[in-house]
């Protein structure tokens, strides 16, 4: 009987993935698109996004969408960009 072992990603790899997506998209991204791109469930994605907001790596802005709707878009900050560069350097040095 084959064992079904799941390989879990570390929190730092998930955060690095979120920041990488935000860097690629200059115009900001809605939360659901980030979660889909990184492969996270909404509840877990919200947890990581809240950590990034508190750390000031990202900002969450409400924008008008259509006549009556509002959507929230996530933007990377200069601090988040700087930290992403740290993550990339550490990942390459440690071969993660």
C-alpha positions in Angstrom: 0.0 0.0 0.0 1.7 3.3 -1.1 2.1 5.9 1.5 0.6 9.2 0.8 3.0 11.7 2.1 2.3 15.4 1.4 5.2 17.7 1.1 4.3 20.9 2.9 5.8 24.3 1.9 7.5 26.4 4.6 5.9 29.7 5.5 8.8 31.6 4.0 8.4 29.8 0.6 4.7 30.7 0.6 5.4 34.3 1.5 8.2 34.5 -1.1 5.7 33.1 -3.7 3.1 35.8 -2.8 5.6 38.6 -3.1 6.9 37.2 -6.4 3.4 37.3 -7.9 2.9 40.9 -6.7 6.2 42.0 -8.2 5.2 40.5 -11.6 1.9 42.4 -11.5 2.6 46.1 -11.2 -1.1 47.1 -11.1 -1.9 45.2 -7.9 -3.9 41.9 -7.7 -7.2 40.9 -6.1 -6.7 38.4 -3.2 -8.5 35.5 -4.9 -6.0 35.6 -7.8 -3.1 35.5 -5.5 -4.5 32.5 -3.6 -5.2 30.7 -6.8 -1.7 31.4 -8.2 0.0 30.3 -5.0 -2.3 27.3 -4.5 -3.8 28.4 -1.1 -7.2 28.0 0.4 -8.9 31.3 1.2 -8.6 30.9 5.0 -4.9 30.1 4.8 -4.3 32.8 2.2 -6.0 35.4 4.5 -3.7 34.4 7.3 -0.6 34.9 5.3 -1.9 38.1 3.7 -2.7 39.5 7.2 0.9 38.8 8.3 2.3 40.6 5.2 0.1 43.6 5.9 1.1 43.8 9.6 4.8 43.5 8.5 4.1 46.3 5.9 5.3 44.2 3.0 2.0 44.7 1.2 -1.0 47.1 1.3 -4.6 46.4 0.7 -6.6 49.1 -1.1 -10.3 49.3 -1.9 -11.0 50.4 -5.4 -14.2 51.1 -7.2 -15.2 48.3 -9.6 -18.1 49.1 -11.8 -20.9 51.4 -10.6 -21.6 50.0 -7.2 -19.0 47.4 -6.4 -15.8 47.7 -4.6 -12.9 45.3 -4.7 -9.8 45.0 -2.7 -6.4 44.9 -4.5 -3.1 44.0 -2.9 0.1 45.9 -3.7 3.7 45.3 -2.7 5.5 48.0 -0.8 9.1 49.1 -1.1 9.7 47.2 2.1 8.1 44.1 0.7 10.3 44.3 -2.5 13.4 44.7 -0.3 12.4 41.6 1.8 11.7 39.6 -1.4 15.3 40.3 -2.5 16.5 39.0 0.9 14.4 35.9 0.5 15.8 35.3 -3.0 19.4 35.7 -1.8 18.9 33.4 1.2 17.1 30.8 -1.0 20.0 30.7 -3.5 22.7 30.6 -0.8 21.0 27.9 1.2 19.8 26.0 -1.9 16.1 26.1 -0.8 
